[in-house]
């Protein structure tokens, strides 16, 4: 490790605020009104925030960079990072901080409604800022938000390894493909993939990826590394599932923790699965990422599993 690398993971993008609404069912039947319990709560935390929180809780030196508005939502994001001790470099977002509404069903499933007015195609993270932070970093995790698409060549020029999460990509949308083909490690949900293995191998064939992980919820996950496809079994959560929000981000954090501490891909995927299972037991209205000791303790019995 270079002496000037004081950041283990630079997280780019994905800062924002969610309003959490627990609904009686998904899809939500049409009605004039619903009484919502335990209530409606707005809190900081979108995909980049959750990855940063997860990595920080696992002891990795984490820095977050994104565009944030000078608004109450931005204040929530700033407070979240300050309270958890995660350095945040913010670039002014004139359109305001990203926000969304998450509908969460009793079985933990989620439907997210994103405000598309919070930014446009002209949004940019300054090259000089990206270069300066990347030069101090061992790795960069890039959210698939618009400003981050323009950072990919800069990160490559800086010589930093890159990961990204394509979320529920359908395997076809060219916007996601830009990220998929520029990253060394690619995470994707299998939810919208008709043939996950075909998509995973296509990512490797067309891009730089050496590892592709497709998460599949209760079916576990699939890891493609060294041309070998491996099924990662589902992990039973330590307590009842209440909310799947942030589970994919927790998986990514657990996996990156494994790789950056010298673990092979399969072991890293097991660590990701344990972290994701933990996240499913935490309500969206709380912030409680798994810590390093708990992660390693829960993963220990799984390391020798074929």
C-alpha positions, -999 to 999 in steps of 0.1 A, spaced: 0 0 0 13 34 -9 21 57 20 -3 84 7 -33 60 5 -52 69 36 -86 59 22 -94 22 18 -127 28 -2 -138 60 -19 -176 58 -23 -189 80 -51 -225 90 -54 -257 76 -38 -262 101 -11 -298 110 -3 -328 109 18 -356 83 20 -391 86 34 -401 52 48 -437 41 46 -447 7 60 -477 -5 39 -501 -34 45 -492 -51 12 -473 -48 -21 -488 -40 -45 -508 -16 -25 -545 -20 -32 -562 12 -43 -579 30 -14 -588 66 -5 -565 65 25 -545 42 49 -536 46 85 -498 39 87 -482 23 117 -455 25 131 -457 58 112 -439 76 84 -403 86 89 -378 105 67 -341 97 73 -308 101 55 -295 70 37 -295 59 0 -272 33 -17 -239 52 -14 -246 62 22 -254 26 31 -223 12 15 -202 38 32 -218 31 66 -213 -7 61 -176 -3 51 -169 21 80 -186 -3 105 -163 -31 93 -132 -9 100 -123 2 65 -112 38 61 -141 52 40 -146 85 23 -179 96 5 -181 120 -24 -213 133 -39 -235 162 -50 -257 174 -21 -281 203 -19 -282 232 5 -315 221 19 -330 202 49 -324 169 32 -287 178 27 -285 186 64 -298 151 72 -271 136 50 -244 158 65 -255 149 100 -255 111 93 -219 112 82 -208 135 110 -224 113 136 -208 81 123 -174 98 117 -174 92 79 -156 119 59 -179 135 33 -168 157 4 -198 174 -10 -203 192 -43 -232 217 -44 -263 203 -61 -285 233 -72 -315 210 -78 -314 197 -42 -305 165 -24 -317 133 -39 -348 118 -22 -371 89 -25 -401 73 -10 -398 36 0 -429 15 5 -421 -15 27 -445 -45 30 -449 -67 61 -426 -94 46 -398 -69 41 -402 -63 3 -396 -27 -9 -408 -5 -37 -388 27 -42 -401 59 -58 -373 82 -68 -376 120 -74 -363 124 -109 -362 162 -106 -332 162 -83 -305 167 -110 -300 163 -147 -275 152 -174 -253 183 -167 -244 172 -132 -207 167 -127 -183 158 -99 -152 179 -106 -123 159 -122 -98 175 -99 -117 165 -68 -122 129 -81 -85 127 -90 -73 140 -57 -94 116 -37 -87 86 -59 -50 92 -56 -54 86 -19 -76 55 -22 -71 18 -26 -105 12 -42 -135 32 -55 -171 21 -53 -192 39 -78 -230 44 -76 -249 44 -108 -261 80 -105 -256 104 -134 -226 124 -120 -207 92 -114 -208 81 -150 -184 109 -159 -159 98 -132 -152 64 -146 -124 75 -170 -109 97 -143 -108 68 -118 -92 46 -144 -65 72 -152 -58 74 -114 -51 37 -114 -77 28 -87 -97 -4 -88 -135 1 -92 -166 -17 -82 -202 -8 -89 -237 -20 -82 -261 -22 -111 -291 -30 -88 -321 -44 -108 -305 -41 -143 -323 -60 -170 -290 -68 -188 -299 -46 -217 -302 -9 -207 -271 8 -221 -269 33 -192 -261 5 -167 -238 -12 -192 -214 18 -191 -208 11 -154 -208 -27 -158 -180 -26 -184 -158 -1 -166 -157 -18 -132 -133 -45 -119 -160 -59 -95 -197 -58 -105 -227 -64 -83 -261 -69 -98 -295 -81 -86 -308 -112 -104 -344 -99 -100 -348 -87 -135 -324 -111 -153 -339 -139 -172 -305 -157 -174 -282 -144 -147 -252 -165 -158 -254 -153 -194 -255 -117 -182 -226 -122 -158 -205 -138 -185 -214 -110 -209 -202 -84 -184 -168 -102 -182 -165 -106 -219 -173 -70 -228 -156 -52 -199 -129 -52 -173 -147 -72 -146 -128 -100 -130 -155 -107 -105 -193 -105 -110 -218 -112 -82 -255 -116 -88 -276 -114 -56 -308 -135 -56 -325 -128 -23 -338 -159 -6 -320 -180 -33 -286 -167 -22 -262 -153 -48 -240 -163 -77 -203 -156 -81 -184 -156 -113 -147 -155 -108 -118 -171 -127 -144 -182 -153 -161 -204 -126 -197 -199 -116 -203 -206 -79 -236 -206 -60 -235 -189 -27 -262 -204 -4 -287 -181 13 -279 -172 49 -306 -175 75 -309 -141 93 -302 -142 130 -337 -127 137 -369 -122 117 -368 -104 84 -384 -70 87 -370 -50 58 -349 -57 27 -339 -21 22 -301 -18 21 -295 -56 20 -277 -53 -14 -256 -24 -2 -246 -44 29 -237 -74 7 -214 -52 -13 -198 -38 18 -192 -72 32 -177 -85 -1 -154 -55 -5 -143 -59 31 -133 -95 23 -114 -86 -8 -96 -57 7 -85 -78 37 -70 -105 14 -99 -130 13 -106 -149 -19 -138 -142 -39 -158 -171 -25 -151 -162 11 -158 -126 4 -192 -136 -11 -200 -155 21 -191 -124 41 -214 -103 18 -242 -128 23 -239 -126 61 -239 -88 60 -269 -88 37 -288 -112 60 -281 -89 90 -294 -59 71 -327 -76 65 -333 -77 103 -329 -39 107 -359 -16 100 -353 11 74 -359 37 100 -328 26 119 -290 25 111 -273 -6 124 -247 -21 100 -230 -53 110 -196 -47 127 -164 -66 120 -164 -89 150 -200 -100 145 -195 -105 107 -164 -127 112 -180 -147 140 -211 -155 120 -191 -163 89 -166 -186 106 -188 -218 104 -195 -212 67 -159 -210 55 -155 -247 52 -189 -253 37 -185 -268 2 
